[in-house]
Structures are given as C-alpha cells and as structure tokens.
Amino acid sequence: MNKEPVRDTGVPETVQVELRGPLARYAGTGSTNGRIALPAGKGVRAEDILLMLNIPPARVGLMVANGNKICRKDLLQPGDVLVIFPPVAGG
C-alpha cells in the first residue's frame, strides 16, 4: 500500500481571530480591522488565544468559533475562525 508522505508546507497552522469593537486594538499594528492569524497547534484553547493577545477576561463578552458560541476552555483546531466580542449593555 503506497501512502503519500505528509508534506510540510512551511506555513504554520493558524487560527483566524477577529476582534470586534474596542477589542480590535489588542490585535496590534499588523492586523487588518481587528483580524489576525495566530499560530495554533492541536489543543489550543480559546483562553490561550486571550493570553496570547493580552486581553483581560473581563473585556470579553462572547466568543464564537465557526459560527458556534464557545467557552474559554473549548479547544480550537487549525483553520478555525474565532470571533471575540466585548460585553454589551443595552436598555
């Protein structure tokens, strides 16, 4: 049985992160409108992304990965899209 070898493309596995509203400032100067790609091997948690970006937990209202609401302890996989929203208030 011939198996095709796994090729290393040289491109790190990443999670696409979108920071909404005032959180966009945590993406840094290399971002586009609060969007940034972060290296993420298997087993990176949403809270690890917050730590990488130095986002205080109190500044986070909602996290959505691939269209589904997630918790800080949830695992992310390379290729996932994580959107982080600040807390909102209304009347």
Salt bridges, closest charged atoms under 4 A:
GLU4 OE2 - ARG7 NH2 3.08
GLU18 OE1 - ARG20 NH2 2.76
GLU18 OE2 - ARG35 NE 3.98
GLU47 OE2 - LYS73 NZ 3.27
